[in-house]
Amino acid sequence: MSSVIITVPLPELQIDFAKSLGEIRDTYLQEALGHAVEGMSLQVLDQELCSFVPEDDLKLLASKGLRGELLFATPSILSVDPRLLGYYRLLLGFSQKAFYTRATGVARFAGMEKRGALTESNRHNLPLLCTQLVRSASALLAGLDAANMNQRFLDNLTLLTLGPQLRGGANVRKGSAGIVVVFELVRDIVQHKIVRHSSRSIDIKNASGRDVFIQFSADPDIAIYEELSLESYRNIIAIEVKAGTDYSNVHNRLGEAEKSHQKARKKGFTECWTILNVDSLDTDLAGRESPSTDRFYTIDEICNTENDAHSDFRDRLLALTGIPRSET
């Protein structure tokens, strides 16, 4: 009998993607485009296509039984449904970060995809935007194998771009969830000295009678500082939480933590902690990747009250903030 143990993870991320895809299809993909075209004048749409798109491109699509708007944006389409700018972005293979930039000049149109908002200024500039979208789409068409050209193929192109976008969004949500877990753990540790608290901040009175503040912060993720006097503070602990579970990417996450901690050091934080969400951690390797980190922890270890790492995390937190331990 083999002693090999095989455990295939549950496809939780893929289930989330599947649920999101159903919503996105009616907002950004071919289904959304079809809904928009249903309420439009085909005569106006065809006139715009002939005006903006090279004739040879329209003929090629027509030879495959495809209408031009499947690949080429027009002002009337984007006026009817501004969110469809997202469809053409996905089709052309651009991430939101690469597409909506000052360098491309498209940043001003980001509200169309994100909120369905079309200002009068942007409406006036739709012909210029569509001219550039058509130019890019024409280059895409020239680089594709005409034999494979069909509606499903074009749909697949949008999905190729959408996949990383969904994964990126999932990673952001996972990261945010990890920060919440650590924040709630900190709140439990200092519960006996809390004066005020909200979902994003905790105010504590320490043994010296000074106020200590624990807050969600953009950089670092969690910041802990003490009020010395009016408008005078001592930065105590900067905590970076990297909640990604993929160990192969731990180097990148440690690098991100190092950049944040270098900024924290310049702000005067005396302690910098990095908390990861991996099963095991090579602290020697982590120390080389993030030399500014004073203490490395994993989420599972510090959340386990029976683990030495939990005790170390708790005791250092209380000592550095000047908060006495709870008697219970």
N, C-alpha and C positions, 0 to 999 in steps of 0.2 A: 504494500500500500504506500502511495506517495504521501509525504508529509508536507508537501507544498500547499500553502494557503493562498488562495486568490480571492481578492475582494474588489469587485468592480463598483465604483462610486455610483450613487443614485444620480440621474440626469437632471438635477434640480435647476441648473442654469439653463439647460435646453428647454425645460418646461416653461421657465420664465420668458425665454426668447419666443417660444411659440405663442404665448399669450400676447406678448407685445406685438408680434408680427401681424396678428389679426387686426389690431387697432391701427397699426401703421399703414396697412394696405388701403384702408379707407381714407387715409390722410395724405400719404406721400407717394404711393405706388400707382401702378397702372389702373387699378380700380378707381382711385381718386381722379385720375386724368379722364377716365371714361365718364364719370359723373359730371365733370365740368363740361365736357364736350357735348353731352346730351342737352344742356341748356343753352348752347350757343348757336349762332347762325353759321352754318357750314360755309356759306358764301363768303362771309367776312373772314372766317378762319382760313379758307383756301386762298383768298386774296393775300392774306398776310404771309402764308407759307410761300407763295410764289414770289412775293416781294423780298423776303428775308433769306430764303434757302436756295442754293444753287439748283438749277433745273435737273442736272444729272443726278443729284442726290435724291430728289423727289422721284425721278423715274426709277432709280434702283430700288427704292422702297416699294414703289407701286408694283414693280415686277415680282415682288415677294408678297404682294397682297397686304402691304402695310401702309397705314396713313402717316403723313409726315410728322404730325404732332407727337407720335410715339418717341421720336428722337429729337425733334427741334421745337424749341420754345418760341412762342409768339406773344406780343403784348396783350392780345385779347384773352389768351389762356391765363396768363398770370394776373390779369385784372379780375377775371371771374373767380379764380381761386389762387391767391398769392402764395399759399402753402406749397403749391406745385413747383415752386423754385427748388424745394427740397427734392422733388422727383428728378429734375434735370441734373441737380448736383450729384445725387446718388448714381444716376446713369453714367455720368462722366467720370465717376470714380474718385471724387474729391471728398475728403473729410470736412466737417464743418470748420475745424481749426485751420485747414489749408485754404478753404474757399473764402470764408468771410474775414478777409484781412485788408488792411490799408493798402498793401502792395498790389492786390488784385483790383482794388476799388469797389469790391462787392460788399464790404463790411456794412455799408449803409443800408443794404437790402436784407440784412439778417432777420429783421422783424417780420418779413414776409413769411419765411419758413417757420419761424418759432411761434409767432402769434397770429399769423394770417393778416397782418397789418400792412396796409399800403398807403403811405402818405402821398399827398399831392405832388410833392417834389419827386418822390420815387416813381410815381405814375408817369410823370413827365419824362423820366429817364429810362423807362422800360424799353423803348426802341433801341437805345444804345446797349442796354444790358442784353437784350435778345440777339443783337448783332454779334456780340462776343460769345454768347452761348451757342449760337448757330455755327460760328467759326470753329469752336472747339468740338462740337458734335460732328461737323463735317470731317474733321481730322480723325475722329473716332471711327466714323463710317468707313473712311478710306483704309484704315488699319485693320478692319475686321474681314473675316472670310465670308464673302457674300453667300457662299453655299450654306452657311449655318444661320443666315439671317432669318429670324422669325420672331413673333411676338414673345414667345416664351424665352428665347435667348436674350432679348433685351431686358425682360423681367429679371432674369438671372444676373445680369450685369448690375442691376440696382441692389440685388441681395448680396452680391460680393462686397459692396461698399457698406451695406447696412450691418453686416455681421460684426465687424470690428467696432462699429458705433454702438451696437447693443452691448457688446462685451465691455467696452469702455464705461458705459453707463452703469453696468452691473458692478464693475470694479469700484466705481465711485460710491455706489450704495453700500457695497460691502465695507469699504473704508470708513464711511460714515457710521455704519453700525458698530464697527470695532471701536471707534472713538467713544461712542455712547456706552458700550460695555465697560470700558476703562473708567470713564467719567462716573458711572454709577457705582463702580467698585470704590473709587476714591470717596464718593459721597457716603457710602456705607461705613468706611473706615473713620471718617471725621464726624459722623452723624451726631455724636454726643456734644459737639461744640458748634453746631450750625446755628447761626443767627437768622439768616435769610437764605433762600435758595430758589432757583428757577430751573428750567430745563437746560439753561446754558451757563449758569453761574452759581457759585456757592460762596457765601460769606461766613467767615468763622471768627470767633474771638479766641486768640491763643492765650497761653499762660501769662504772658507779659501784658495782657490787656489790649494788644494791638489787633487790628483787623487783618485777616488773611483772606485773599480772594483766589478762588479757583475758577477758571473760565475756559470755555471753548474759545479757541483762537485760530485764526487762519494759518498762522505760522509763528510758533509751534501749534500743534493740535490742541494741547491743553497747557495753559500757562498758570503758574502759581506764584503769587507775589504778596508781599507784606507792606502795609501802609505804615511808614515811619512817622510821618507828620502830614499835615495838610499839603496835598499835591507832591508828596515825596514818598517814593516806593522803593522797596528792595526786591529785585527779581530773584526768586528762589529756585524753582524747578521748571524746566521746559520739557514737556513730554511729547514725543512723536510716536504715533500709533500707525503701524503698517499692517493692515488686516488681510492682505492677500495671502492665500494659502499655498500658492505655487512656489515650492522651494527653489526651483530652477531660476526664479526671478528675484531671489532674495538679495542678490548683489545690487540690483537696481534700486530696490527699496532701501537698502542700507545707504546707498549713495544719496538718495533723496533725503534721508534722515540726517546725514552728515551736513548737507547744504543748509538745512533748517537749523541745525545745532550751531553751525558756524555763525549764523545770523544771531542766534540766541546768545552766544558768548559775547558778541559785540554789544548786545543790549544789557549785558551785565548779569545774566543768569548764572548762578553758581553751580547748578547741577543740571545735567542733560541726560534724559533717559529715553531709550528706544524700546518700544514694545512691538513684537512681531507675532504673527499668527501662524507659526509653523510648529510641527510636531517636536522637532529638536533643533538646537542651535549650537553651532560651533562658535563659542565665544572668542576664541583666538582669531578666527577668520573675521568675525563681526568687528572685533577691535581694530583690525587692519583696515576694514572697509569704512568704519566710522570712528576714527580716533577721538572725536569730540564727545562721544557718548560715554558717560560715566558708568551707567548700569544698563545691561540688556536683560529684558524679560520676555516671556511669551505669554500670550493672553490666557491660555489654558492653565499655566503654572500659577499665575498670580490670582486667578479666580478660584483656585482650589485651596480652601482654607487649611487643608492638611499638608500643603506643600511648603517646603522651606522658602521657596521664592515668594510665596504670599507673605510669609512672616517678614522677610527681608524688605519687601516693598512697603508693607504697612509700617514697620518700625522706622525706616528711613523717612517716609513721608511725615510721620508724626514728629520725629526728631528735628527735621529741617524746618518744619513750620512752627515748632514750639508748642505743639498741642499735646497735652497729657493723654495717656492711654485711657480708654474707657475701663471702668472698674467691673463692668459686666462681661 
